Amino acid sequence: MQNTTNIPTLNNQSLAGYVSAISTKYADAEFYKEKMRDSGHGEGPTLLLTICKDDEILEEESFFYANQSKLDEDLKNLVFYLNFA
């Protein structure tokens, strides 16, 4: 986690709550993030977070966005909350 006084707020409140919980629960895990396209079912663009440890997936969670630019902002700002592999 980067140490800074100006940590940006995440746009997706579900993501913000999840990140807060996993950052302490899985402090020594590896985190991966991926932007997924709309599957055509109308849910919109998605951010996928994967938590791994010892070459094993511990959790995967998807977060849906109505606005692509908000997803892009959250992808950029997640580095302030989690250490990504």
C-alpha positions as CSV (number, residue, x, y, z in Angstrom):
1,M,0.0,0.0,0.0
2,Q,1.3,3.4,-0.8
3,N,1.6,5.9,2.0
4,T,0.1,9.2,1.1
5,T,-2.2,11.7,2.7
6,N,-4.3,12.3,-0.4
7,I,-5.8,8.9,-1.1
8,P,-8.5,9.2,-3.7
9,T,-12.0,7.9,-3.0
10,L,-13.3,4.9,-5.0
11,N,-16.4,5.6,-7.1
12,N,-18.0,2.2,-6.5
13,Q,-19.2,2.0,-2.8
14,S,-19.4,-1.8,-3.0
15,L,-15.8,-1.9,-4.1
16,A,-14.7,0.5,-1.4
17,G,-16.3,-1.7,1.3
18,Y,-14.9,-4.9,-0.1
19,V,-11.4,-3.4,-0.5
20,S,-11.5,-2.2,3.1
21,A,-12.3,-5.7,4.3
22,I,-9.9,-7.7,2.2
23,S,-6.9,-5.3,2.8
24,T,-6.7,-6.5,6.4
25,K,-8.1,-10.0,6.0
26,Y,-5.6,-10.9,3.2
27,A,-2.7,-8.6,4.1
28,D,-0.1,-11.0,2.7
29,A,-2.0,-12.1,-0.4
30,E,-1.5,-11.1,-4.1
31,F,-4.1,-9.0,-5.7
32,Y,-5.0,-8.8,-9.4
33,K,-7.4,-6.5,-11.2
34,E,-8.9,-6.7,-14.6
35,K,-11.3,-4.7,-16.6
36,M,-14.0,-6.9,-18.3
37,R,-16.2,-5.8,-21.1
38,D,-20.0,-5.9,-21.1
39,S,-21.0,-9.5,-21.8
40,G,-24.0,-8.3,-23.8
41,H,-26.5,-9.0,-21.0
42,G,-26.8,-5.3,-20.1
43,E,-24.8,-5.2,-16.9
44,G,-22.2,-2.8,-18.3
45,P,-18.4,-2.9,-17.8
46,T,-17.1,-4.8,-14.9
47,L,-14.0,-4.7,-12.6
48,L,-12.8,-8.1,-11.5
49,L,-10.7,-8.4,-8.4
50,T,-8.8,-11.7,-7.7
51,I,-7.1,-12.6,-4.5
52,C,-4.4,-15.3,-4.5
53,K,-2.0,-16.9,-2.1
54,D,0.4,-19.7,-2.6
55,D,-0.7,-20.1,-6.3
56,E,-4.3,-20.6,-5.2
57,I,-7.3,-18.3,-5.8
58,L,-8.9,-17.4,-2.5
59,E,-11.6,-15.0,-3.8
60,E,-12.9,-13.4,-6.9
61,E,-15.4,-10.6,-6.9
62,S,-16.9,-8.6,-9.8
63,F,-18.1,-4.9,-9.5
64,F,-20.4,-3.5,-12.1
65,Y,-20.3,0.1,-13.5
66,A,-22.8,2.1,-15.5
67,N,-20.0,4.5,-16.6
68,Q,-16.7,3.3,-18.2
69,S,-14.8,6.3,-17.0
70,K,-15.7,5.7,-13.3
71,L,-14.4,2.1,-13.7
72,D,-11.2,3.4,-15.3
73,E,-10.7,5.8,-12.4
74,D,-11.2,3.0,-9.8
75,L,-8.7,0.8,-11.7
76,K,-6.1,3.6,-11.5
77,N,-6.9,4.4,-7.8
78,L,-6.9,0.8,-6.4
79,V,-3.1,1.0,-6.1
80,F,-3.6,3.3,-3.1
81,Y,-5.5,0.5,-1.3
82,L,-4.0,-2.8,-2.3
83,N,-0.6,-4.1,-3.5
84,F,-1.0,-5.6,-6.9
85,A,1.1,-8.4,-8.3
